[in-house]
Amino acid sequence: MGSARHRNGGALDLMVPLDAKSEAPLYQQVCERLTQMVADGVLKPGMRLPSTRALSQKLAVSRNTVLMAYEHLTLDGLLTAGRGSGTFVSSDVSAVLSPSPTSASPVHKSGTVAGALPETPNLDRYQSLNQALQLSLPAKPFRSNFPAIDAFPIRQWTELTMRNLRNLPHSAQRELLGEGSASGDPALREALARHLGLARGVQCRADNILIFAGADQALDVVLRVVIGKEDPILCEDPCYKGTFASLATHSNKVYPVRVDAHGMCVEEAIASHPDARAAYVFPSNQFPCSVTLSIERRRKLIDWAKMRHAWIIEADYDSELRYSGRPLPSLHTLDENNLVIHIGTFGKVLFPSLRLGYAVVPDAILEACVGARAVAGRYPMFDQRLTSDFMNSGYFSRHLARMRKLYAPRQTALLDALNKQLGERITVAPVETGMQVAAWLKGAEDDVVLSQIAAAQGLEANAISSYAIETPIQSGLVLGFAAFSEEEIRTAVLALKQAFAIYDGRHPHPSK
């Protein structure tokens, strides 16, 4: 108990709601509320409660009321009192809180009576995503879309942080302590406009760039403006689970479109869903298939948008990480009708917890998107200014060059190890852009089961089929390489080979 009390420090500033109109005595209400707070985990073993004088003043009741409640709960074993040290939640409350056999109306931790939950239409859509999108640290091989955070130039980032902190007392920098514009920091938007023009051929004014808390929020806010509940929207199949959940929240008519070796099958989409009002695509590096939308299909998609007067939302999350070949033009570059909304993020090329994304928005919907952005909240000004300084100082371009040089041999190490150890079981090809490859299974293995076995081996090799919405797809694994050294990759491939062996032991081939 001593250590728990020491960790807790001062007493809690506790609020216990009471009902003056209730027939139950006030001391009994205090007992019931405190017991429920312990059961809900709000009050934890070892926590120090307020003194009887402090709590009585807080609740506007007599001190004797609180004193009687504390005495009853101490006799019940829920609280313990030490001479001169205060009143604490008992270190062992499990016996006190054991449910009575005659107890009725079970209560959940939230305090909601079982079966009384109001109609919640999106409960299932997001409840299933909670665990699927949780990522632990440190990253396990072969986590996808995860950069080498150990190679981030933290010294330069720290220097920029200290410089901005030292400048805060000056009036020109005090704006960083305010809310700032919903559009984002002007300095960052200017830096982004220059970068996108040089690196991606995206010609835009800084005014057309909006800053978000990641690409996911950028998509959510843009959809609020351009899509109604009955507006059909095209999306790639398979795709990232969070993406589909966001699309389905805004539209009741999300049409999954098959992906092949050349990206989204645009002609099939246009023929099957001529009424679509928007399309969401990953043209530079489709996830999870790691394919690129061909130039022919890019042009067909642009022509379709012009003919239908529809929107194209282009996700461009890691195109800076290109290792070979000439980059294909972004959809925004090909668009002459201002129908493409370009979305990007810094999380994949800098570090994930930065949670900094952006969107290039056409003039026609700019004011509405700024309004929707204001409703969704603002991104911290200080981090925006740090990022703009990082770009303007030249650190950003140098970091990208270093990461390309770091990731390229890691991809080579992964491909070599896979071909050597598992060449008979998988087909894998190098990617020109990105941080992961798609390893397609040659046999009839269930990639979901194989992924689960790999997880038991300490690996994070996600099943490609788990990203499918409607379209049947060949089994395979998504294998990331950016965050792991060449030696870690070779060791992880051996562990993956062992996962295949375990799978074979549980699912022997008929011929064996």
Residue pairs with C-beta under 8 A, 6 or more apart in sequence:
1 46
1 80
1 88
1 91
3 46
4 45
4 46
4 47
4 88
4 91
5 46
5 48
5 85
5 86
5 88
7 46
8 46
8 47
8 48
8 88
9 48
10 48
11 48
11 49
11 50
11 51
11 54
11 86
12 43
12 47
12 48
12 49
12 50
13 50
13 58
14 49
14 50
14 55
14 58
15 58
16 29
16 30
16 33
16 34
16 37
16 55
16 58
16 59
17 33
18 26
18 29
18 30
18 33
18 59
18 61
19 29
22 29
24 32
26 61
26 65
27 65
27 66
27 68
27 69
27 72
28 69
30 59
30 61
30 65
30 66
30 69
31 69
31 72
31 73
34 43
34 49
34 69
34 73
34 78
34 79
35 73
35 78
35 97
36 107
36 111
37 43
38 44
38 78
38 89
38 93
38 97
39 97
39 109
40 109
40 110
40 111
41 109
43 49
43 89
44 89
45 89
45 90
45 91
45 92
45 93
46 88
46 89
46 91
47 88
47 89
48 86
48 87
48 88
49 55
49 70
49 79
49 86
49 87
49 88
49 89
50 58
51 86
51 87
52 63
52 66
52 67
52 70
52 87
53 63
55 66
56 62
56 63
56 65
56 66
59 65
59 66
70 79
70 81
70 87
73 79
74 80
74 81
74 87
76 96
77 90
77 92
77 93
77 95
77 96
78 89
78 90
78 93
78 96
78 97
79 87
79 88
79 89
79 90
80 87
80 88
80 89
80 90
80 91
81 87
81 88
82 88
90 96
99 106
105 113
105 114
106 113
106 114
107 113
107 114
108 114
122 249
125 245
125 248
125 249
126 245
129 241
129 242
129 245
132 241
133 241
133 242
135 143
135 146
139 146
139 460
139 483
139 484
140 458
140 459
140 460
141 458
141 459
141 460
141 480
141 484
141 488
141 489
141 491
141 492
141 495
142 414
142 436
142 459
142 460
142 461
142 477
142 478
142 479
142 480
142 481
142 484
142 489
142 492
142 496
143 460
143 480
143 483
144 287
144 288
144 435
144 436
144 462
144 478
144 479
144 480
145 287
145 317
145 318
145 348
145 435
145 436
145 480
146 352
146 435
146 480
146 482
146 483
147 348
147 349
147 350
147 351
147 352
147 403
147 435
147 482
147 483
148 403
148 406
148 407
148 482
148 483
149 351
149 352
149 483
151 402
151 403
151 406
152 350
152 351
152 399
153 395
153 399
156 390
156 393
156 395
157 386
157 390
157 395
160 386
160 389
160 390
160 393
160 395
161 386
163 389
164 173
164 176
164 382
164 385
164 386
164 389
167 173
168 174
168 176
168 177
175 381
176 381
176 382
176 385
177 381
178 381
179 378
179 381
180 378
180 381
180 384
182 210
182 370
182 371
182 373
182 374
182 378
183 189
183 207
183 209
183 210
183 211
183 370
183 373
184 209
184 210
184 211
184 212
184 358
184 379
184 384
185 211
185 381
185 384
185 385
185 388
186 206
187 384
187 385
187 388
187 389
187 392
188 211
188 384
188 385
188 387
188 388
188 391
189 206
189 207
189 209
189 211
189 358
190 206
190 388
191 387
191 388
191 391
191 392
192 206
192 209
192 358
192 391
193 204
193 205
193 206
193 208
193 209
195 391
195 396
196 202
196 204
196 209
196 342
196 344
196 360
197 203
197 204
199 319
199 320
200 316
200 319
200 330
200 332
200 333
200 342
201 329
201 330
201 332
201 333
202 330
202 332
202 333
202 342
202 360
203 333
204 332
204 360
207 366
208 360
208 361
208 362
208 363
208 366
209 358
209 359
209 360
209 361
210 218
210 221
210 358
210 359
210 361
210 369
210 370
210 373
211 356
211 357
211 358
211 379
211 384
212 218
212 221
212 356
212 357
212 358
212 359
212 373
212 376
212 379
213 355
213 356
213 357
213 377
213 379
214 345
214 347
214 355
214 356
214 357
215 315
215 317
215 343
215 344
215 345
215 347
215 357
216 242
216 243
216 246
216 357
217 357
217 376
218 343
218 345
218 357
218 358
218 359
219 243
219 246
219 280
219 313
219 315
219 343
220 246
220 250
220 376
221 359
221 369
221 372
221 373
221 376
222 313
222 341
222 343
222 359
222 361
222 369
222 372
223 246
223 247
223 250
223 251
223 313
224 250
224 372
225 365
225 368
225 369
225 372
226 278
226 311
226 313
226 341
226 365
227 233
227 250
227 251
227 277
227 278
227 311
228 251
229 250
229 251
229 252
230 251
230 252
230 253
231 251
231 253
231 277
231 278
232 251
232 253
232 254
232 255
232 273
232 275
232 276
232 277
233 247
233 250
233 251
233 253
233 254
233 255
233 276
233 277
233 278
233 279
233 280
234 255
234 257
234 264
234 269
234 273
234 276
234 278
234 279
234 280
234 281
235 243
235 244
235 247
235 254
235 255
235 256
235 257
235 279
235 280
235 281
235 469
236 256
236 257
236 259
236 263
236 264
236 280
236 281
236 282
236 286
237 256
237 257
237 258
237 259
237 468
237 469
237 470
237 471
238 259
238 288
238 289
238 464
238 465
238 467
238 468
238 469
238 471
238 473
239 256
239 282
239 287
239 467
239 469
240 287
240 288
240 467
241 467
243 280
243 315
244 254
244 469
247 254
247 280
248 254
255 269
255 272
255 273
255 276
256 469
256 470
256 471
257 264
257 265
257 266
257 268
257 269
257 272
257 273
258 264
258 265
258 268
258 471
259 265
259 286
259 289
259 291
259 471
260 291
261 291
262 291
262 292
262 293
262 294
262 296
262 297
263 281
263 283
263 286
263 291
263 292
263 293
263 294
263 297
264 279
264 281
264 286
264 293
264 297
264 301
265 297
266 297
266 300
266 301
266 304
267 297
267 300
269 276
269 279
270 276
270 300
270 304
274 308
276 308
276 310
277 308
277 310
277 311
278 310
278 311
278 312
278 313
279 301
279 304
279 305
279 310
279 311
279 312
279 313
280 313
280 315
281 293
281 301
281 312
281 313
281 314
281 315
281 331
282 293
282 315
282 316
282 317
283 292
283 293
283 298
283 314
283 316
283 328
283 330
283 331
284 292
284 293
284 316
284 318
284 319
284 327
284 328
284 330
284 433
285 291
285 292
285 317
285 318
285 319
285 431
285 433
285 434
286 292
286 293
287 467
287 478
288 436
288 438
288 462
288 464
288 467
288 478
289 438
289 464
290 431
290 434
290 436
290 437
290 438
290 478
291 438
292 328
292 432
292 433
293 301
293 328
295 328
295 329
298 328
298 329
298 331
298 334
299 334
301 312
301 331
302 312
302 331
302 334
302 335
302 339
302 340
304 310
305 311
305 312
305 335
305 337
305 339
305 340
306 337
306 339
309 339
310 339
311 339
311 340
311 341
312 331
312 335
312 339
312 340
312 341
313 340
313 341
313 343
314 330
314 331
314 332
314 340
314 341
314 342
314 343
315 343
315 344
316 330
316 342
316 343
316 344
317 343
317 344
317 345
317 347
317 348
318 348
318 349
318 433
318 434
318 435
319 327
319 330
319 433
320 349
320 400
321 348
321 349
321 400
321 403
321 404
321 407
321 433
321 434
321 435
321 482
322 404
322 432
322 433
323 404
323 407
323 408
323 411
323 430
323 431
323 432
323 433
324 430
324 432
325 432
327 433
330 342
331 340
331 342
332 340
332 342
332 360
334 340
338 362
338 363
338 364
339 362
340 362
341 359
341 360
341 361
341 362
342 359
342 360
343 357
343 358
343 359
343 360
344 357
344 358
344 359
345 356
345 357
345 358
346 354
346 356
346 357
346 387
347 353
347 354
347 355
347 356
347 357
348 435
349 399
349 400
349 403
350 356
350 387
350 390
350 399
354 383
354 387
355 379
356 379
356 383
356 384
356 387
359 369
361 369
390 396
391 397
403 482
406 482
407 435
407 481
407 482
409 486
410 481
410 482
410 484
410 485
410 486
410 489
411 430
411 431
411 437
411 481
412 430
413 481
413 486
413 489
413 490
414 437
414 479
414 481
414 489
414 493
415 428
415 430
415 437
417 489
417 490
417 493
417 494
418 426
418 428
418 439
418 479
418 493
419 428
421 493
421 494
421 496
421 497
422 439
422 493
422 496
422 497
422 500
424 442
425 441
425 442
425 443
425 445
425 500
426 439
426 440
426 441
426 442
426 476
426 477
427 439
427 440
427 442
428 437
428 438
428 439
428 440
428 479
429 437
430 437
431 437
435 480
435 481
435 482
435 483
436 478
436 479
436 480
436 481
436 482
437 478
437 479
437 481
438 464
438 476
438 477
438 478
438 479
439 476
439 477
439 478
439 479
440 464
440 474
440 475
440 476
441 447
441 450
441 474
441 475
441 476
441 477
443 509
444 475
445 475
445 500
445 503
445 507
446 475
446 507
447 463
447 464
447 465
447 466
447 475
447 476
447 477
448 463
448 465
448 466
449 503
449 507
450 461
450 463
450 475
450 477
450 499
450 500
450 503
451 461
451 462
451 463
451 466
451 477
453 499
453 502
453 503
454 460
454 461
454 477
454 495
454 496
454 499
455 461
456 499
457 495
457 496
457 498
457 499
457 502
458 495
459 492
459 495
459 496
459 499
460 480
461 477
461 478
461 479
461 496
461 499
462 477
462 478
463 475
463 476
463 477
463 478
464 473
464 474
464 475
464 476
464 477
464 478
465 473
465 475
465 476
477 496
481 489
484 492
504 512
